[in-house]
């Protein structure tokens, strides 16, 4: 019973972290602008994916969740090479937010930074 309760506690924290990462991403774009906002948004995109991975699989270790989040982010970025996300982004704001539009190699690095930051925060939270 305690294990089940613990998993639900982790899921609650992951859901709160997801909402916080979305708010941070929107806030960064509204306040900073330019490349700083873009790359912070990339990192926060992966933080959001990290929180969603933990929400679905609360028992994952932080670095495993980070690998999943970074891998998903990279998959979306590489999907942009097909041109499909760009076409979808022209017709849907949601598609633009979720899939982006054009491939940008530096984004791959920022996804790793977001995944590592989320894993470090997760490890710290687990230790506390």
N, C-alpha and C positions, 0 to 999 in steps of 0.2 A: 504493500500500500504506500509506503514512504517513497519507493522508487517512482510510482505513478504520480504522486504528488510533486515530487522533485522535477519530473519531466514537464508537468504543467506549469510549474514555477519558471522553468527555463523558457518555455514557450511564451509565457506572459512577458518576461523580460525581453525576449526576442521581438515580440510584437511591438512593445514600447520602443525598442531600439530602431525598428523598421520605421515607425512613425517619425521618430526623431531624425533619422537619416534623410527621409523625404523632406522634412521641414528644413534641415540644414542645407540640402541641395538646392531647394527653391530660394532659401535665404541668401546663399552664396551667389547665386545667379543674379538676384535682385540688387545686392549690395556691391559686389566686386566688378563684375563685367570683365570682358576681355579673356585673355588666355588663362589668367589666374582662376577665374570662375569656371572656365571650361574644364581645366584639369582637376580642380577640386571636385567638380561635378562628376568627372570620370571616376575618381577615387570613391566618392560617396555612392555612386551607382553600384560599385562592387560591394561596398559596405551594406547597402540595401539587400543585394543578392545574398550576402553572407547571413544577414538576419533571417531571410526567408529560408535559407538552407537549414539553419538551426531551428527555425520554427517547425519545419517538416521532420527534422531528424535531431531532436534535442540531445541525444547521447553522443553525437559526433564530437571528436576532440577538436580543439580550436584550429590546429594546422590542417586537419582533414577538411573541415568546413571552409577554410581559406582556399584550399586547393580547388574545391568544388566551385566556390564563388568566382575565383580567378578564371577557372576553366570556362564557366558559363559566360563570363564577360568577354573572354577571348573569342569564344564561339560566335557571340553576337557581333563582335567587331569584324571577324573574318567573314561572316555572312554578308556584311556590307560590301564586300568585294563583288558580290553577285549583282548588285544594283537593285535587288528586290526591296530592301529596306528604304532606299531613296524613293522608289515609286510609291511605296505605301505611305511614307512620311508626307508626301505631297497631298495626300487625301485624308490623313488622320493625324491629329495632334498626339493621340495616345501612341500610335505606331512610331512617331518621331521620338517620343520620350522613351519608349521601351527599346526600340531597335536602332535609334540613331539614323543617320542617312549615308554618310560617306566614311570610308576607311581612313584612319589617321594613325600611322605607326606609333607615335608617342603615347597614344591612349593605352596601348598594351602595358607600358611601364606603370602608368598611373593606376591601372586595374590591380597590378601587383601591390602597389603601395596601399591601396584601399583594403585589399585582402589581408595584408600583413598587419595593418593598423587594427582591423577588426579582430584578428586572431589575438593580438597582444591585449586588446581591451577585454576580450572574452577570457583569456587566461587570468588577467588581473581580477576580473569579477569572480571567477571560479575560486581563486585563492582567498578572496575576502570572506 
